[in-house]
Amino acid sequence: MSRRTWNSDFGPVRGFYRDPDNAWIFGVCAGIADRFNFRLGMVRLATIILFMLFSWVTAICYLGVWLLVREKPLVYRGRDNEYDFWRRA
């Protein structure tokens, strides 16, 4: 993972998720870049090139991933006492 993400309830966030925070369209490329530790620009460039070469196949795969893969869960990145306070509220 390119960033250290930690969910205090379940440990590190693992797996493949769409990343809507860094998204241009649906966050598929951002999710691939985050999961496999690639540069986001390179993944987007590869997707654009694949779309120009194999437009229908790439579009169907991209939309399929968008429909089947969940969004990245929210992760708290603060102090434990603040987390406990807001968890109770």
C-alpha positions as MATLAB code, in Angstrom:
seq = 'MSRRTWNSDFGPVRGFYRDPDNAWIFGVCAGIADRFNFRLGMVRLATIILFMLFSWVTAICYLGVWLLVREKPLVYRGRDNEYDFWRRA';
ca = [
       0.000    0.000    0.000;
       1.323    3.394   -0.867;
      -0.061    5.001    2.275;
      -0.214    3.579    5.766;
      -3.911    3.216    6.415;
      -5.130    1.744    9.638;
      -8.646    1.097   10.792;
      -8.536    1.029   14.595;
     -11.328   -1.575   14.747;
      -9.993   -4.067   12.230;
      -6.284   -3.307   11.710;
      -4.738   -2.271    8.375;
      -7.073   -1.749    5.440;
      -6.300   -4.537    2.989;
      -7.783   -5.673   -0.268;
      -8.925   -3.963   -3.399;
     -11.206   -0.960   -3.057;
     -12.241    1.936   -5.247;
     -10.752    5.175   -3.961;
     -13.290    7.988   -4.491;
     -11.099   10.530   -2.660;
      -8.477   10.430   -5.439;
     -10.908    9.696   -8.263;
     -11.417   11.347  -11.610;
     -14.436    9.284  -12.579;
     -15.247    6.385  -10.225;
     -11.972    5.740   -8.387;
     -11.072    2.479  -10.121;
      -7.622    3.617  -11.261;
      -6.898    5.143   -7.856;
      -7.854    1.872   -6.189;
      -5.590   -0.142   -8.493;
      -2.697    2.256   -7.894;
      -3.178    2.126   -4.121;
      -3.526   -1.667   -3.939;
      -0.519   -2.547   -6.098;
       1.620    0.478   -5.108;
       1.761    1.939   -8.628;
       1.864    5.603   -9.527;
      -1.638    6.918  -10.086;
      -0.681    8.824  -13.236;
       0.796    5.700  -14.809;
      -2.349    3.677  -14.105;
      -4.514    6.409  -15.611;
      -2.249    6.638  -18.666;
      -2.370    2.860  -19.149;
      -6.168    2.954  -18.870;
      -6.421    5.701  -21.486;
      -4.123    3.792  -23.856;
      -6.114    0.586  -23.348;
      -9.324    2.508  -23.957;
      -7.988    3.848  -27.257;
      -6.875    0.379  -28.369;
      -9.720   -1.756  -27.001;
     -12.485    0.708  -26.259;
     -15.470   -1.590  -25.672;
     -13.561   -4.191  -23.685;
     -11.896   -1.574  -21.501;
     -15.164    0.275  -20.922;
     -16.994   -2.925  -19.953;
     -14.186   -3.974  -17.585;
     -14.005   -0.513  -16.022;
     -17.771   -0.372  -15.454;
     -17.736   -3.941  -14.136;
     -15.089   -3.074  -11.561;
     -17.048    0.049  -10.631;
     -20.171   -2.008   -9.988;
     -18.538   -4.961   -8.216;
     -15.820   -3.400   -6.047;
     -16.665   -1.540   -2.839;
     -15.462    1.932   -1.927;
     -12.508    2.272    0.391;
     -13.697    2.429    4.010;
     -13.232    5.579    6.034;
     -10.137    5.499    8.213;
      -9.616    7.504   11.388;
      -6.123    9.039   11.673;
      -6.143   10.830   14.999;
      -5.481   10.220   18.671;
      -7.082    7.325   20.508;
      -8.775    9.519   23.129;
     -10.474   11.600   20.403;
     -11.545    8.427   18.640;
     -13.048    7.061   21.852;
     -14.870   10.345   22.474;
     -16.478   10.437   19.018;
     -17.165    6.715   19.108;
     -19.350    7.195   22.207;
     -21.189   10.240   20.838;
];
